[in-house]
């Protein structure tokens, strides 16, 4: 008789913010999409209390269910385990593999949280639906890093291009897969740090910050209307407008500005902006362009990243 190791595996896609950064943290609207780079989590139950998390990039961390603490580099995985700890009958080995770097700003925290939760629910035999998974993953991310709109979580759970509002929670999925051109800036500023910098910048003028966020919210609403009409020229124009607001927030840099101008100079690109909280990560253009000399990383790490919108969200494998 052959012995087959029992395991539970799930994967979730990364994501890109198309419109609505910072405004979505003020309970406003955003547009986000899932991309075809996935994070995979495999759980193998053990017969003892030991918990080991293994990933190619961060090595192995071993603890136990009783001594479990939410610590880096696997803080989101450990937070998921803590969420389920009272219901787990044994420890486990958790293997994490990824098709993208967590330094690229492609929503790695959301993807690993969603995939880990889906695998844990499956191990426990607990039925779940996308809305339950979204709420649980958003709760965990907010507990770990104190902030989080959940837009990237929604993309990892549901896939596709989404109109998203955190409060009251509302998600609309569009069966659209617009072409994107993505350039990684070579560095990443953690989201929590970027938010802190913006708060400090506007500490003397909170009303001005609210005004900028309201304008970004209007960009997201205009973008949603453009999606409903499948009007990509209009959507691209809104991206360009929001980039101006990102510059006003102070989250752009000379490098990011120059990459965006490089995208806009290409006739295939309808609009371009920062994706995410700024001071690094990625810039994206609406449209497909192969930028000469950017397929390979330069000395600073800048390079074009081949990604496409995927309609598939989390899946059990």
N, C-alpha and C positions, 0 to 999 in steps of 0.2 A: 504494500500500500504506500502510495506517495503522500508525503506530508506537505501540505501547502500552508505557508506562513500567512497568518491572518493580518491583513492590513487594510487601511482606509485612506483613500487618497482623493484630494480635490485640487482643483486649480482655479485661478481667477486672473482676469486680465488687468494690466496696468491701465492708466488713464491719462488724459490731458484735459486741462481746463480750456475751454474755447472762449467763454465770456463769463464775467461776474465775479472775478477775484476780489477779495476784501468785502465787497457788498454782501456776498453770501454769508460771511461771518457776522453780518448784522441782520441776519434772517431775511435777506433779499434773494432775488432769483439769480440763477446761474445756468450756463450751458456747459455740459461736460460730455466727454466721449470715452469709450473703452478702446484700447488699442491691442493689436495682435501680438503682444509680448506678455507671456503668462508667468505667474508664480505658482509653483506646485508644492504641496505639502502632503507628505505621506506619514501616517501614524501607524506604528506597529505596537500593539499592546504587549506589556511585559507581565511576568508573574509576580513581580515584587513592586515596591513603592518608588523605584528609581525613575527619574525623568531625564532623558538626554535629548538635546536639540542639536542637530548636526547640519551645517551648511558649508558649501565649498568656500564661500568668501569669509566666514567667521569662525570656522572650526567647530569644536564641540564643547558644549557646556552641560554639565551633569549636576543634578540636584535631586530632590525627592518631592513628592506631593506635599509632605508635611512641612518641608523647609522652603517651599516655593516662594520666591520674591520676584517682583516685576522689575528686572534689571536688564540693562543693555548687554549685548547687542540684540537679544531676543525678547525685548520688553513686550512687544505686541503678542508674541506667541505665549509667553508666560502669563500675560493678562488674560488671554483666551482660556488657558488652562485654569487659572484662578476662577474665572467665570463658571467653569464646570466642576471645580474641584470636589464639591460635596457629593456629586453624582458619579464620580469616577471610582471604579472598583480596583484599579491598579495603576501603576505607572506606565510609561510608554517611551518608545524611541520615536522622535520626530525628525524627518529628513526634509530639508528645504532646498529646492532647486529653482533657479530663476533664469528667464530668458533676457533679463535686463538688469542693469546695475541700480542699486538703491541710491546712487548718487546722481541719477539723471533727472529726477523730478517727474517720474512717470507713475506716481501714486503707489510706490512699493509698500508703504505702511498699510494702506487700505487693502491692497491685493493680498498680502500675507495674512492679514487679520481675517478677511473674508474666507480665504481658502482654509485656514486653520479652523475657524468656527464650523465651516461646512463639513470638514472631515471629522471634527469632534461630535457634531450632531449625528452624523452617520454612524460613528462608532457606538454611540449611546442608543441608537435606534430611535431617535427623536425626530418625528416629522417636522419639517420647516417649510416656510414659503419665503419668497424673496423679500417681502416687507419685514417679516420677523428677523431675517438674517441682516437686513440693512440696519434695523433699529439696534440689534445686539452689537454689530460691529461698530456702529457709530458711537454707542455708549462706551465701548472698550477704548476706542481711540481717544475720545474726550477724557476718559479717566487717566490715560497714560500721559497725554501731552497737554491737558487742560483746555485745549481748543480743538475745533474740528467741525467743519460744516457738514461733513458726510457726503459731499458731492462726489468725491472720488470713490467712496464706498458704494454709492448708488451705481456708478459706472462699473465697478468690479462685480457687483451682484447681478446687474441686469444686462450689461453690454449695450452696444449701440450709442447713438447720440441721444442725450437726455436733457430735457428741461427740468430743473431741480429747484425746489424751495424747501429749506429746512423746517420752517415753522409758519403755518401748519405744514407738516410733511406732505409734499406733493411731487410726484415724479411722472413725467410724460416721456415715453420712448418713441423715437422716430425711426422708421425703417429706412434709414438713409445712411450711406457710407461715403461721405465726401472725401476726395483725395486731400492729403495733407503732406506738407514738406516740413520736417522737423530738424532743427539744428541744436545740438547740445553745446552749451557755452563752455564746457570744460570744468565747471565748478558748480557747487550747490550750497546755498545757505539754508539751514534747517527752517522749516515753516514757522516754528515757534519763535526763532530768532528774528525772522523777517517781520513778523507781526509786532514783536517788541520794538523794533526800530521804527516802524510806522507810528506806533503809539507815542513814542518819544518825540518824533518829528512834529506831531500834531497836538502835543500836550497843551500847548498854549492856545490852540485854536480848534477845539473839538467840534464846533459847529461847521467849520470848513471841511473837516474830515467827513462829517455826515453828509455834507453837500456833494463831495466827490463820490462817496459810496452810493448816494441816490442816483447820480449821473451814471455810474457803472451799472446799477440796477436797471436803469432805463435802456442802456445798451443791451443788457441781457434780454429784456422784454422785446426790444426791436429785433434782436437775433432770433428769438423764438418765433416771432411773426414771419421772419424771412424763412425759417425752417418750414413752417406750415405751408408756405408758398413755394418751397424749394427754389428760392431766389438766392443764388450763391453770390451774385454781384452785390446784392444788398447786404448779405451776411458779411462779406469781406469788408465792405465799407464800414460796417459797425465795428469790426475788429480793429480797423485803423483808428477809429474814433476812441475806442477804449484804450488803445495803446497810449494815446495822448494823456488820458486820465491816469494811467499807470505811471507815466513820467511825472505827472503832477504829484502823485503820492510819494515820489522819490525812490521807487523800487527798480527803476531801470538804471543801466550803467552805460558808459560809452561803448563797451563791447556789445552789449545787448542791442543798443541803438544801431550800431553798424551792421550787425547781423540782420536786423529787421529791414534796414535799408537795402541790404543785398537781396533779401527775399522780394521786396517790393519792386526792385529793378527788373525782375524776371517777368516776362509777359504772361506766364502761366499762373502767376499768383494774384488772387483777387484781393487779399488783405493779409496783414501780418501783425503779430503782437507777441508779448511775453505769454507763456503758459505757466501759471502758478504764482507763487508769492514774490518772485523777483530776486534780484541780486544773484543771478545765476540760473541754474536749471536749463530749461529749453525755451527757444522761441519757435513759433510755428507759423506757417503760411498756408492759406487756403488755396489748394491747387497742387498739382504734382510737378515738381521741377527737380532735375538732377543738376546740382550745382558743382561745376568743375572744380576739382581740387579739394572738395569737402567730404568725399567718401571715406578718406583716411584721416585720422586725428592729426592735427598739427602739433607744434611744440607745446601749446597751451591746453591741448585736449579738445579743442573745438572740432566738431565733425558733424556731418549729416547722419541722421539716424533713420533707418528704413523702417517705418511703421505705417500701418493702415488701420482704419477704423474697423473694429470687429463687432458684429451684431450679437456675438455669443458672450454671455456673462459667466458666472461661476458654474462649474460643472463637477460632478462626481466622476472619478475616473477609475 
